[in-house]
Amino acid sequence: MKILRYDHLVLTVASIEQSIRFYGDVLGMEIETFGQNRKAAKFGQQKINFQEVGKEIDPKAKYPVPGSGDFCLITESTPAEVQRYLELKGVPIELGPVQRTGALGPITSIYIRDPDQNLVEISSYTPHIHIR
């Protein structure tokens, strides 16, 4: 077996409406409705599915709780552009820009929190290259 990429991840959230506003309006992801009125935020070839705490769909994580996510998103924008954009949107920066290591090499990362306090790392490959 050879794994190619991830398809989606699931975040358990306190409010699906707050989450789709953040991931749609702030991070610019496409909001999709699927299945039985479920919501997801799509970007590239991946998506984040949302499920509300107490209304999870089986099977699910052993302990689904809001705020336990920690993941990295890759952007084409430079770290300075990301910083300016987040400031315009009124999103506090938790940390960054800082140097980290991504799956393909060095990245420059800026950390923020979503409405559930999940840690969202927004990163650019260094030197700045376009990766799709």
C-alpha positions as CSV (number, residue, x, y, z in Angstrom):
1,M,0.0,0.0,0.0
2,K,1.2,3.5,-0.8
3,I,-0.5,6.6,0.6
4,L,-0.7,9.5,-1.8
5,R,-2.2,12.4,0.2
6,Y,-4.9,13.1,2.7
7,D,-8.4,13.7,1.4
8,H,-10.1,15.3,4.3
9,L,-9.9,15.8,8.1
10,V,-12.8,16.2,10.5
11,L,-12.9,18.9,13.2
12,T,-15.3,18.6,16.0
13,V,-16.5,22.2,16.7
14,A,-18.8,24.0,19.1
15,S,-20.6,25.9,16.3
16,I,-20.6,24.9,12.7
17,E,-21.8,28.4,11.7
18,Q,-18.8,30.1,13.4
19,S,-16.5,27.6,11.8
20,I,-17.8,28.0,8.3
21,R,-17.6,31.8,8.7
22,F,-13.9,31.6,9.8
23,Y,-12.8,29.0,7.2
24,G,-14.8,30.6,4.5
25,D,-14.6,34.3,5.1
26,V,-11.1,34.5,6.8
27,L,-9.2,31.7,5.2
28,G,-11.0,31.9,1.8
29,M,-12.0,28.3,1.6
30,E,-15.1,27.2,-0.4
31,I,-17.9,26.1,1.9
32,E,-19.7,23.0,0.7
33,T,-22.9,21.3,1.9
34,F,-22.9,17.5,1.4
35,G,-24.6,14.3,2.7
36,Q,-27.3,15.1,5.2
37,N,-26.8,18.8,5.3
38,R,-23.1,18.4,6.6
39,K,-20.7,21.3,6.0
40,A,-17.1,21.3,4.8
41,A,-14.4,23.8,3.9
42,K,-12.7,22.9,0.6
43,F,-9.3,24.0,-0.6
44,G,-7.2,22.5,-3.4
45,Q,-7.8,18.8,-3.4
46,Q,-8.6,18.6,0.3
47,K,-11.4,19.6,2.7
48,I,-12.2,20.0,6.3
49,N,-15.5,18.4,7.4
50,F,-17.2,19.9,10.5
51,Q,-19.2,18.1,13.1
52,E,-20.8,19.7,16.1
53,V,-19.9,18.4,19.5
54,G,-22.6,16.1,20.8
55,K,-23.8,15.5,17.2
56,E,-20.9,13.5,15.9
57,I,-21.2,11.0,13.1
58,D,-20.1,7.4,13.7
59,P,-17.4,6.2,13.4
60,K,-15.6,9.1,15.0
61,A,-12.5,9.9,17.0
62,K,-12.3,8.2,20.4
63,Y,-12.5,11.6,22.2
64,P,-14.0,14.2,19.8
65,V,-13.6,17.6,21.4
66,P,-13.4,21.1,20.0
67,G,-10.0,22.7,20.1
68,S,-7.9,19.6,19.8
69,G,-6.8,20.2,16.2
70,D,-3.3,21.3,15.2
71,F,-2.6,21.4,11.5
72,C,-0.6,23.2,8.8
73,L,-2.0,24.8,5.6
74,I,0.3,25.8,2.8
75,T,-0.2,29.1,1.0
76,E,1.2,30.7,-2.2
77,S,1.4,34.0,-0.3
78,T,4.6,35.3,1.3
79,P,4.7,35.4,5.1
80,A,4.5,39.2,5.0
81,E,1.3,39.0,2.8
82,V,-0.2,36.5,5.3
83,Q,0.6,38.8,8.2
84,R,-1.0,41.9,6.5
85,Y,-4.0,39.9,5.5
86,L,-4.6,38.5,9.0
87,E,-4.2,42.0,10.4
88,L,-6.8,43.3,8.0
89,K,-9.2,40.5,9.0
90,G,-8.6,41.2,12.7
91,V,-7.2,37.7,13.4
92,P,-4.6,37.7,16.2
93,I,-1.3,36.0,15.4
94,E,-0.3,33.4,18.0
95,L,3.3,33.1,16.8
96,G,5.3,33.9,13.8
97,P,6.6,34.2,11.3
98,V,8.9,31.5,12.4
99,Q,11.0,28.9,10.6
100,R,9.8,25.3,10.6
101,T,10.1,22.1,8.6
102,G,7.3,21.0,6.3
103,A,6.8,17.8,4.4
104,L,8.9,19.1,1.5
105,G,11.5,21.2,3.3
106,P,11.9,24.5,5.1
107,I,8.8,26.6,5.6
108,T,8.0,29.9,7.2
109,S,4.9,29.6,9.5
110,I,2.4,31.9,11.1
111,Y,0.2,30.4,13.8
112,I,-3.4,31.5,14.5
113,R,-6.4,30.0,16.3
114,D,-9.8,29.2,14.9
115,P,-13.1,29.9,16.8
116,D,-12.6,26.6,18.7
117,Q,-9.0,27.4,19.6
118,N,-7.6,24.8,17.1
119,L,-4.1,25.7,16.2
120,V,-3.9,26.6,12.5
121,E,-0.4,27.0,11.0
122,I,-0.3,28.9,7.7
123,S,3.0,28.3,6.0
124,S,5.0,29.3,2.9
125,Y,7.8,27.2,1.6
126,T,11.2,28.9,1.9
127,P,12.5,30.2,-0.4
128,H,9.1,31.2,-1.6
129,I,8.0,28.7,-4.2
130,H,4.6,27.8,-5.6
131,I,3.4,24.3,-4.6
132,R,0.1,22.9,-5.6
